[in-house]
Amino acid sequence: MKKHLIEFLRDLGIEPTFLAMSISILLIIAITSIITHILLHKVILKSIIKIDNKKRNFFTSTLLESNLFQRLALVFQGLVVYWQTTIWVEKGYIYETLLTISLVWISIFGLLSVYSLVDRTFKSLYTATQTPFFAMQSVIQSIKLIFGIICLIYVISILMDKSPVAILSGLGAMSAVLMLVFKDTILGFTAGLQLSTNKMVQIGDWIEMPKYGADGDVFDIGLNVVKVRNFDKTITTIPTYALVSDSFKNWRGMRESGGRRIKRAIKIDLHSITFLNEDDIKRLEKANFLAPYLKEKVNEIKSYNESNKFDLSVAMNGRRLTNIGTLRAYILTYLKNHPNINKDMTIMVRQLSPDEYGIPLEIYCFTSTTVWADYENIQSDIFDHIYSVLQEFDIKPYQYS
């Protein structure tokens, strides 16, 4: 090859001195690299794009997305420079310089190609399954970090002209320092594996973590941090390992169940609780939700009192209907017939221990939707109705005055 170059220079009337040969070789390498670049990026890449536009398939999509083809093309250009250097250039300063530059070039763009392939692979898996990967970002970043460290060690070994094994042995002595520098990364990696294995959190989960002021949806799970978009549109950043070492509340179960819990009590004034008389019963029997209950309960109580021959002229004798007990029965029936209450989940109205604010009457049920705004509207409508019907039972809510 060099003989042909010498003859070519002499034909041009140029004496093939060391300087003339060096410049000629560098021009050949540069021109070949430019031609290779044009061929790969202007011809082959455009052809692949045309093929992909006509009929999209996994191969062409993989090459085009995440700039994988462009990066592989740059790797090939580095290989061309390396190959030409070994053919044209004699061993020496220029030879070593070109080899070093080409190897570093190949390593860097080879690493970027691996990154593109990793991104594309995970995206393809996500598209195929249509289910979010637990701690996907953490896994991706961990894989990239491993390849990045390998590439860095290799590049350092090239620049220092030493074996990668020698570099690794030197790093072994600095292991304590490296452990300290990469502490958060190591903790984040192990935490990401635990999050993934135990399915503790995923993109889109609503989590609460008061220690970090987080109350919103997870939108990014990284190797070192998890980002939460709070409902006030602020963003909270939480160390990934904190989700394993500290406690937090995940509302995913609520969303997956299809119902959100209502658990709220109204405080009843103790002085308004009383027995129902016959006029009260006749008036309340006109309520559709109470008629079946009152009919059954009145017959049950009457039978019980007659069998025990109680003197009903004394209020303490026998069994009687109370306004608060009838109210509980009404609210329970009302909830069971409410169109926005989930009938497959617990529906309960219970009386809690009295305190200085009266008797708490707690409503415990689940809405048929988990949408926040709809949930609040349903809950408000239910309590609007309950507060409005209290007077029908001659019951007063407690109100501090």
N, C-alpha and C positions, 0 to 999 in steps of 0.2 A: 504493500500500500504506500509506504513512504517513498519507494523508488518511483512510483507513478507521480507522486506529488513533486519530487525533485525534478523529474523530466518536464512536468507541466510548468514549473517555475522557470526553468531554463528556456522553454519554448516562448515564455513571455518576456524573456530577456532579463529575468531577475536571478541574481546569484543566490543559491540556496544556503544562505548563512543560518546560524542558529536563530537569530532574531526573525529573519524572514520565514523560516520554518515554523517558529512558535506562533507568529501572527497568523500564518496560513492555517495552522491546525486549529487555533482558537476560532478563526472565522468559519472553518468547516463545521466545528462543533456547534457554534452559534446558529449558523444557517440551517443545519439539520434539526436543531431544537425548534427553530421557528417554523420550519416546514411541518414537523411533527405536531406542533401545537395547532397550526391551521388545519391540518388534516383531521385531527381528533375533535377539535372544538367547532370548527366551521362546517366540516363535511359529515363526519360520522354522527356527531351529536344532533345535527339538524335532521339527519335521516332517521335517527331513533325517535325524535320528537314527532316526525311525520307519521311514523308507524304507530306510535302511541296514540296520536290523535284519531287515527282511523280505527284502530282496534286496541283498546287498552288491555294489557295483560300484566301478570305479576312481574315478569322479568323486566320489561321496559319501565314499568312504574317504579320498580326497585332502583333501577339505574338513575332515573330522573329525579325522584324525590330525595330530599335531604342532600342534594348536590353530590350524590355518590359517583356518578359518571365523571363529573368535572375533577373530582379528587383522584379518582383512579387514573384519569388521563394525565394528571400532573405527576403521579407516581411513575407512570410509563415514561414520561419525559425525563425524569431523573434517571431511570434505568438506561435510557438512550445515551445520556451524557456519560454515565458510568462506563457503559460499553465502549463508547468512542474514545474515552480517555485511556482505557486499557489497550486500545489498538494503536492510537496515534502518538500518544505522549510517552516519552521516555521517563524512566523513574528519576525523580528529582523534586524540587520545590513545587513546580507547577503541577506535576503529577499528583503529589500528595494533597495539594490544595483542592484540585478539581475532584478527586476521589472523596475527600472529606465533605465538600459542599454537596456533592451528589448523594452521598449516603445520608447526610443529615436531612436533605430535601426529601429523599425517599421515606425516611423514618417519620418525618412530620406529617406528610400528606398520606402516608400509609395509616398512621394513627387516626387522622381525620376521616379516612375511608372506613375504618373500623367503627368510629363513632356514628357515621351515617348509616352503616349496616345495622348497628345495634338499635338505633332509633327506628329505622324502617321495620325491623323484625318485630319489635314490640308493638308498633302501630298496626302491623298486619295481624298479629295475634289478637289485639284489641278489637279490630274490625271483624275478625272471624267469629269471636265469641260474643261480642256485644255486651260484655260484662267488665266492669272496672277491675283492673289488677290492684290488689292490695299493695300499697307502698311502691307502686310502679316506678315513680321517680327515684326513690331511694335505691332500688335494684339497678336501674339504668345508670345512675351516677356512680354506684359502687363498681359496676363493670368497667365504666369509663375510667375511673380512678386507677383500677388495677392495670389496665392497658397503658394509661398515661405514665404510671410509675415505671413500667417495663421499658417504654419508649425513652423516658428521661434517662434511665440508667444506660441504655444502649447509646444514646446521643453523647452522654458524658464520656463513655468509654471510647467513642470515636474521636472526640475532641482531645482527649488526654492520651490517645493511642495506647490504651490499656485494655486488658480483658474485662468483660463485664463481671466475671467472677471476682476479680481483684476489687472492683468497685463495690460489689456486694459485701465482700469481707470487710472493707473499710466502713461501710454503712452499719455493719454489725456492731462495731465499737461505739457507734453513735445511736444505738437502739433506744437508750433511755431518753435522749434528746428528741428523737423522732416520735417516741410514744407521747411525750409531752406536747410536741407541736401538733400532732395529729390526734390528740385525745378526743376532741369533739367529733372528728370524722369517724374514728373507730367506734366510739359510743353510738354515733348515729347509724353506722352500718349494722351493728348488732341489734340496735333498737328496731331498725327497718326489717330485719329478719323476724324478730318477735312479732312486730305488728302484722307482717305478712302471714306468718304461721298461725297466729291466734286470731286473725281477722278482726283486730281491735279497731281499726279506723281505715277509711278509704275516702277517695275524692267524692265530695258531695255530702258527706256526713255532717249533721248538725251536732256540734260538741259544745259542752260548757266546761270551762276550766277557770274558775274564779281567781286562782293564784296568779294567772297571767292575764286576767282581764279578757278572756276569750269567751265569746258567746255568739256563734254563727256557724257558717258552712266552711268546711275544709276545701280549699281550691288548689292546693299544691302541697305535695309530700316530697320533700327533698332529703338528701343524705344528711344534712345538718339541721335543717329547720322544717317545720310544718307551718304553713300560712293559713290563717283563718280570716275569712271576711265576715266581720261582725254585722249585726242587723242595723247598726247605725252607720254602715258603710266604711267604718275604719278597718284597718288590717292589723291583726295581732300575729306576731312571729313567735313560735314556741320551739325550743330545742327538741329535736326528734326523740332523743332519749328521755325527755321529761314525760312523754306519753306512756312510757313504760315504768319509770321510777315514781311518778306521781299519779294521783287519781284524777279522773275526769269523767264526765257524763256524756255518753253517746246516745243521741236520740234516734239512731237508725232503726232500732227495734220498733219504736213507735210508728215510724213512717212505713216500715214493712208490714206492720200489723193491720194497717188501714184504718186505725182509729186513734184519736188522741184523748187523753183522760181529762175529764172535768172532776175536780175534787175541791169543792168550795162549800163553806157552811154559812148559813144565815143564823143570826143570834136572836133567839126568841125571848121576849120579856116574860120572866117567871110569873108575874102577877096577872098575865092574860091567859094562863092555862086553866082550863075548867072542864067539867063534865058537859056533855051534850044533853039537852032536854028533848022532849018529843017534837017540839016545834022546830028546833034546830035540825033534827034528823029529817023531818018532812021537807024542810027547805033544801037541805043538802042532797036529798034523794033526787032532786030535779037535775042534778049535774050528771051528765052521761057517764063520766069516768068514775063516779062514786056510787051510783045506783046499785050495781051488782055487789059491791063490797059491803054497803050498808045493809042490804037485804040479808046477805049471808051472816054478817056479824050480829045484827039485831036478833035473828033467830037463834044463833049460837049462844048469845048472852042470856036471852030469855029462857032457853032450855036449861042452862046451867043454874041460873038463879032459882027457877022453880024446883029443880031437883034437890037443891040445897035448902029450900024454904027460907030464904033470906028476908029480913024485914027491910024492904026497900025504902021505907020512909026515912031511914037513916042513910045518908049519902055514903058512909064508909062501908056499908054492907053490900056484898055482892059485886058483880062486875058491871062496869058501865063504859060507855064510849066517851073518849076524851077528844077535845078539839085538836090537840096536837097529834094524837094517834091517827085521827081521821085525815088530818093534813098530810101526814107521812104516806098514808095509803093513796091519797089523791095524787101527790107528786110522783110516786112510784108508777102509778098507772099512766099518768101524763107522759112520763119519760119513755115508758114502754110503747106508747103510741106515737111518739114524736118521730117524724120522718127523717130527721138528721141525727138520730141516735143509733149507734151500732147495736143491734139486737143480739149479736153473737158474743158480746162481751158483757162483763159484769155491769148490772144496773142495780143500784142500791141507794136507799135513803135511810140514814141511821142517825140515832141520837147520841151525841158525845157527852162527856162529863161536863156538868155545869160549872161555870166560873163566875167571876164578878161581872161579866158582861151578859149573863143570861145562859140559856141552854142552846148550844150549837146544834143545828139540824143540818147534817152534811149530805150534800148530793154527790154521789159517786157513780160516774158512768163514762162512756166513751162516745165521741162524735164519730160519724161515718166518714169524715174527711180529716186529713192531717194538714191541710193548707191553713197557714196561720191566720190569715184574715178571715176566712170562712169559719174557722174554729172560734175565734173571738166573737163573731157575730152570732153564732149559734148559742154560745154560752151566755151572752148578754140577753138574747131573746128569752131564753129559759128563765133566767133570774128576773127579768122584767115581769114575766107572767107570774112567777111565784110571789114576788112582793105585792103584786096587784091583787092576788086572791087571798092574801092573809086576812083581810078584813071580813071575808065571807065566813071565816072560821072564828071570828072575834078574837084573833090573835094579833098581837102587836110585836113588831120587831124591836129589839133593844136599840136605843139610841141615846148616847150620852148627852146630857144637857146640864 
